[in-house]
Structure formats: C-alpha cells, structure tokens
C-alpha cells in the first residue's frame, strides 16, 4: 500500500517538474516573440471575432439549410439581417450610449471629489469613527487610491480607443472570414482527420467533434447567460434610478465574458456612481449586482451549461490571472475555451500514447 502511494506521489512530482520546466522554457523564449505581438494581435482579433459569430450563427445556417435554403443564400440572408440590426443599433442605442459615455468621462473629476467628500463625512460619524481610527490615514489616502484606480481604468479605455481606431481593418476582414467559416467550416474537421494517420483517424474525429461541441456550447451558453444578466441588472438599475444605467449594464455584460474577475471589475464603477448619488442607492446597486449574479450562477448557468464546464474555480482563477499577465484582456477572454480545447486534446493524446508508459513508471 505504501509503495503504491509512493509511486503515485512520484508520478505527481514528475508531472509538476515537467510542467514547471515547460513554463520556465516558455518564459525564456517569450522576448523573441514580443516584436510579433502587434502583428499577431492584428490577425488574431478578426479571427476570434469571426469564430465567435460563427458559432452563434451556424445553428441558424444549418436550420435554414435543412429547410431547403442553400448555404450561400442562408449566409447572405443572415448578413442582410445583421446589417439591419447594426443600422438599428447605430441609429437607436449608440447615440444614447455615446452621450452617457462622454458625460461620464467629463464628470469623473467631479465624481472623485464628491465621493471623497462623502467618505470623509461618513468617516466622521460615531459608528465609523469607532471602527476606523482618525489617525489611520485611510480617508486621507482614499483620493490617491481612487486616482490610481481611475488612471488604471483610463489606460484600458485608451487601449480600447486605440483598438477602435484600427477597427476599419477588423470591419473589412471579419465578414470575409466569417463567410468562409460559415460556408466551408465543416471541411476543417475533415481536413484534420485526413491529415492524421489511418490508425488514429477515429480518435482524431472524436477529438475534433468534442472540441467543436465544447466551443459551441460554451460560446452560445455565455451569450445567453450574459444577456440574461444584462436584462436583470438593467431592470434593477432603472428601478432605483441609477444614472448611466444603459452604459453601466453594457460594460458589465461585456466584462462578464471574463470569468470571475469581470463581475468584480464591472461592479466597482456601478457601486461608486451609486454612492455618489446617495449611500442608499450605492447599497441598492450592490444588492442588485449580487442578486443578479446569484440568479445567474445558481439558476441560469446550471440550466444552460449543466455539468459540461468541468473546471474548478481555483483553476479558473489561475488561468485568468496568468493569461491576463501574459496576453492582456484578449488572453483573459479566450483562456477558458482554449483550456477546454487543450484538455480534450490532452485526454485523447494521453489515452493513446502516454497512459501505459506513465502508469508503468
């Protein structure tokens, strides 16, 4: 019994050492790839965007194809619908979002001063002064902390504006990539199967099928879950009269695509703007966020995903932190689906090539 336990821990130790060696080697060669980062980013964004819409629109294309509509015509019809929706968004919602965004950015210095004054006023109340000593310096340093936070947020906004300045390239390449994905995407799996050796083609086919299904379920599921979260939050914000309700809800929905951390990051500006209006509104805004998140996590997500996302929360935290440090916001967005694909591929490879040798160690 002790020998088996020792052998098991030895295998685990070997695996950890191999993993650490891979990470170390990758950290050494990373500087050689930095000059290519901008080029890879310019290519990667249209591909990711096209892949995202491919999984959203593919069920519709297949449905229309089953009803005797040619694939090319079905894609053309979807493109026309997308253009109409885009025009409706630009004419209807975008002016309101733009006005709220510009107004929020212009009023940030005023909001900082108001919030700082409110916190100083609250700090002088008997209850809080008994909890937070006056000589702690917390209230005095709050403006500095808040300014650093706003500076951090401004850097991300600047990066987003820089992305929008290059959006013409994405706007030109994305529809072309999406068209060919929708029209000939099924050939990609066949090509992978044909490239593999004859004896492994059945396993390669199963792996590509599982990867495709995992991506399809994850992307469609995230869109459904985030849309439901947005509806819940927007209704709640309107009910309490929170300013910039549409803008803050839109930001929260987008950031919620980042696992775990997106919800926390998006909650900070919402609560701050609520506190600026009044303490009760700030508390109610936080209650709405927490309630919406609970409904999302305990009601909507289990119904949409079931038990298909077999990823431990600790693993999710480590993946998001690591990808954010190495690849920025794009890495945080794509790390979970990439991990799912690698996990499926590793299970197949381990079963075929490594399990017998590993268990014999």
C-alpha positions in Angstrom: 0.0 0.0 0.0 2.8 2.4 0.9 4.7 1.5 -2.3 1.6 2.3 -4.4 1.2 5.6 -2.6 4.8 6.4 -3.0 4.7 5.6 -6.7 1.6 7.8 -7.1 3.2 10.8 -5.4 6.4 10.2 -7.5 4.3 10.4 -10.7 2.6 13.6 -9.5 6.0 15.1 -8.6 7.4 14.2 -12.1 4.4 15.8 -13.7 4.8 19.1 -11.7 8.5 19.2 -12.6 7.8 18.7 -16.3 5.1 21.5 -16.1 7.5 23.9 -14.3 10.2 23.2 -16.9 7.8 24.0 -19.7 6.8 27.3 -18.1 10.4 28.2 -17.5 11.4 27.5 -21.1 8.4 29.5 -22.3 9.4 32.5 -20.1 12.9 32.3 -21.7 11.7 32.4 -25.3 8.9 34.9 -24.7 11.1 38.0 -25.5 11.8 36.7 -29.0 8.0 36.8 -29.8 7.4 40.3 -28.4 8.1 42.1 -31.8 5.5 39.8 -33.4 2.8 40.6 -30.7 1.3 43.6 -32.6 1.1 41.6 -35.9 -0.4 38.6 -34.1 -2.9 40.8 -32.4 -4.0 42.4 -35.7 -4.5 39.0 -37.2 -6.0 37.3 -34.1 -8.8 39.8 -33.3 -10.6 39.3 -36.7 -10.2 35.5 -36.4 -11.6 35.5 -32.8 -14.5 37.7 -33.7 -15.3 35.6 -36.8 -15.1 32.4 -34.7 -17.4 33.9 -32.1 -20.1 34.8 -34.6 -19.5 31.5 -36.5 -20.7 29.5 -33.5 -23.6 31.9 -32.9 -24.8 31.9 -36.5 -24.0 28.3 -37.5 -27.2 26.8 -35.9 -29.3 29.3 -37.9 -27.5 28.4 -41.2 -27.9 24.7 -40.6 -31.6 25.2 -39.7 -32.2 27.1 -43.0 -30.2 24.5 -44.9 -32.4 21.8 -43.5 -35.4 23.7 -44.9 -34.1 23.6 -48.4 -32.3 27.0 -48.4 -28.8 26.9 -50.0 -26.0 27.6 -47.6 -24.7 30.6 -49.6 -28.2 32.2 -49.7 -28.7 31.5 -46.0 -25.5 33.3 -45.2 -26.5 36.2 -47.4 -29.9 36.5 -45.6 -28.1 36.5 -42.2 -25.7 39.2 -43.4 -28.7 41.4 -44.5 -30.3 40.9 -41.1 -27.0 41.7 -39.3 -26.7 44.9 -41.4 -30.2 45.9 -40.5 -29.6 45.2 -36.8 -26.3 47.2 -36.9 -28.1 50.2 -38.5 -30.8 50.0 -35.9 -28.2 49.9 -33.1 -26.3 52.9 -34.6 -29.5 54.9 -35.1 -31.2 53.9 -31.8 -28.9 52.8 -28.9 -25.5 54.1 -29.9 -26.3 57.9 -29.6 -27.5 57.2 -26.0 -24.5 55.1 -25.1 -22.2 57.6 -26.6 -23.8 60.5 -24.8 -23.6 58.6 -21.5 -20.0 57.7 -22.0 -18.9 61.2 -22.9 -20.8 62.6 -19.9 -19.3 60.1 -17.6 -15.8 60.8 -18.7 -16.3 64.5 -18.4 -17.7 64.2 -14.9 -15.1 61.8 -13.5 -13.0 64.5 -11.7 -16.2 65.9 -10.1 -17.3 62.4 -9.1 -14.0 61.8 -7.4 -14.3 64.9 -5.4 -17.9 64.2 -4.4 -17.1 60.6 -3.4 -14.1 61.8 -1.4 -16.2 64.4 0.4 -18.9 61.8 1.2 -16.4 59.3 2.5 -14.8 62.0 4.8 -18.3 62.9 6.0 -19.1 59.2 6.7 -15.8 58.8 8.5 -16.8 61.5 11.0 -19.9 59.6 12.1 -19.6 58.0 15.5 -20.1 54.4 14.2 -17.4 54.5 11.5 -15.0 56.6 13.7 -15.2 53.9 16.3 -14.3 51.3 13.7 -11.7 53.3 11.6 -9.4 55.4 13.8 -9.0 59.0 12.7 -5.2 58.6 12.6 -5.3 55.5 10.3 -4.9 57.7 7.2 -7.4 55.7 5.2 -9.7 58.6 4.4 -6.8 60.9 3.7 -5.3 58.4 1.2 -8.5 57.4 -0.4 -8.2 60.1 -3.1 -4.8 58.8 -4.0 -6.1 55.2 -4.3 -9.0 56.3 -6.3 -6.9 58.4 -8.6 -4.6 55.3 -9.2 -7.7 53.2 -10.0 -9.0 55.8 -12.4 -5.6 56.0 -14.1 -5.6 52.2 -14.4 -9.1 52.4 -15.9 -8.1 55.2 -18.2 -5.3 53.1 -19.6 -7.7 50.4 -20.6 -10.1 52.9 -22.1 -7.1 54.3 -24.1 -6.3 50.8 -25.3 -9.9 50.3 -26.3 -9.9 53.6 -28.2 -6.7 52.5 -30.0 -8.5 49.3 -30.9 -11.4 51.3 -32.3 -9.0 53.4 -34.4 -7.9 50.1 -36.1 -11.4 48.8 -36.3 -11.6 49.5 -40.0 -9.2 46.6 -40.7 -11.3 44.3 -38.5 -14.5 45.5 -40.1 -13.1 44.7 -43.5 -11.6 41.3 -42.8 -14.1 39.9 -40.2 -17.1 39.5 -42.6 -14.9 37.7 -45.2 -13.5 35.3 -42.6 -17.0 34.7 -41.2 -18.5 34.0 -44.6 -15.9 31.3 -45.4 -16.2 29.8 -41.9 -20.0 29.5 -42.3 -19.7 28.2 -45.8 -16.8 25.8 -45.5 -16.3 25.4 -41.8 -17.3 21.7 -41.8 -14.3 20.9 -44.1 -11.8 21.9 -41.4 -12.6 18.8 -39.3 -12.5 16.6 -42.3 -9.1 18.0 -43.3 -7.7 17.3 -39.8 -9.0 13.8 -39.9 -7.5 13.2 -43.4 -4.1 14.6 -42.3 -3.9 12.1 -39.4 -2.5 8.6 -39.7 -5.1 6.0 -40.7 -5.0 4.1 -37.4 -5.7 7.3 -35.4 -8.4 8.8 -37.6 -11.3 7.6 -35.4 -9.7 9.2 -32.3 -8.9 12.4 -34.2 -12.5 12.6 -35.5 -13.8 12.1 -31.9 -11.4 14.8 -30.6 -12.4 17.4 -33.2 -16.1 16.6 -32.7 -15.7 17.1 -28.9 -13.8 20.3 -29.4 -16.3 21.7 -31.8 -19.2 20.8 -29.4 -17.4 22.3 -26.4 -16.7 25.6 -28.2 -20.3 25.7 -29.5 -21.8 25.1 -26.1 -19.5 27.5 -24.3 -20.0 30.5 -26.7 -23.7 30.1 -27.0 -24.1 29.5 -23.3 -22.0 32.6 -22.4 -24.0 34.8 -24.7 -27.4 33.5 -23.2 -26.1 33.8 -19.6 -24.6 37.3 -20.1 -27.7 38.6 -21.9 -29.9 37.4 -19.1 -27.6 39.0 -16.5 -27.8 42.3 -18.5 -31.6 42.3 -18.5 -31.8 41.6 -14.8 -29.2 44.4 -14.0 -30.8 46.9 -16.3 -34.3 46.4 -14.9 -32.9 46.8 -11.4 -30.9 49.9 -12.2 -33.9 51.5 -13.8 -36.0 50.7 -10.7 -33.6 52.5 -8.4 -32.9 55.4 -10.8 -29.2 54.7 -11.2 -27.6 57.2 -13.6 -25.9 55.8 -16.8 -27.9 52.6 -16.4 -27.6 51.5 -20.0 -23.9 52.3 -20.2 -23.0 50.5 -17.0 -25.1 47.5 -17.9 -23.4 47.3 -21.3 -20.0 47.4 -19.7 -21.0 44.8 -17.1 -22.3 42.4 -19.8 -19.0 42.8 -21.9 -16.7 42.4 -18.9 -18.7 39.4 -17.6 -17.2 37.4 -20.5 -14.0 37.4 -18.3 -14.6 34.6 -15.8 -14.9 35.6 -12.2 -12.9 38.9 -12.4 -15.2 40.5 -14.9 -18.1 40.6 -12.5 -15.9 42.2 -9.8 -14.3 44.8 -12.1 -17.7 45.9 -13.5 -19.3 46.2 -10.1 -16.8 48.8 -8.9 -17.9 51.8 -11.1 -21.5 50.8 -10.6 -21.3 51.0 -6.8 -19.2 54.2 -6.9 -21.7 56.0 -9.1 -24.5 54.8 -6.8 -22.6 56.0 -3.7 -22.1 59.4 -5.3 -25.8 59.8 -5.6 -26.6 58.6 -2.1 -25.5 55.9 0.3 -28.8 54.0 -0.1 -28.5 54.0 -3.9 -25.0 52.6 -3.6 -26.2 49.8 -1.3 -29.2 49.1 -3.6 -26.9 49.0 -6.6 -24.7 46.4 -4.9 -27.7 44.4 -3.8 -28.9 44.3 -7.5 -25.5 43.2 -8.7 -25.2 40.4 -6.1 -28.8 39.3 -6.6 -28.4 39.2 -10.4 -25.1 37.3 -10.1 -26.7 34.8 -7.7 -29.6 34.2 -10.2 -27.1 33.9 -13.0 -24.8 31.4 -11.1 -27.4 29.3 -9.4 -30.4 29.4 -11.8 -29.4 30.4 -15.3 -25.9 28.9 -15.6 -26.8 25.4 -14.4 -29.7 25.3 -16.7 -27.7 26.5 -19.7 -24.4 24.7 -19.1 -25.4 21.8 -16.9 -22.2 20.0 -15.8 -20.4 20.5 -19.1 -18.0 23.1 -17.7 -15.9 20.8 -15.6 -13.4 23.5 -14.5 -12.5 24.0 -10.8 -12.8 27.7 -9.6 -9.2 27.7 -8.5 -8.1 26.5 -11.9 -10.2 29.3 -13.5 -8.6 32.0 -11.2 -5.0 30.8 -12.0 -5.8 30.7 -15.8 -7.3 34.1 -15.9 -4.6 35.7 -13.8 -1.8 34.1 -15.8 -3.4 34.9 -19.2 -4.1 38.5 -18.1 -0.4 38.9 -17.1 0.9 37.4 -20.3 -1.6 38.3 -23.0 -3.8 41.1 -21.6 -7.5 41.4 -21.9 -7.7 39.2 -25.0 -6.0 36.4 -23.1 -8.5 36.7 -20.2 -11.4 36.4 -22.7 -10.1 33.3 -24.6 -8.2 31.4 -21.9 -11.2 29.2 -20.7 -12.2 28.0 -24.2 -8.5 27.4 -25.1 -8.1 25.5 -21.9 -11.1 23.4 -22.7 -9.7 22.5 -26.1 -6.3 21.6 -24.7 -7.9 19.5 -22.1 -9.8 17.5 -24.6 -6.8 17.1 -26.8 -4.6 16.1 -23.9 -7.1 13.4 -22.8 -7.0 11.8 -26.2 -3.2 12.0 -26.5 -2.8 10.7 -23.0 -5.1 7.7 -23.7 -3.3 6.9 -27.0 0.4 7.4 -26.2 1.2 8.2 -22.6 -1.2 6.3 -20.2 0.5 2.9 -20.5 4.0 4.3 -20.1 3.0 6.7 -17.3 1.3 4.1 -15.2 4.3 1.8 -15.7 6.7 4.3 -14.1 
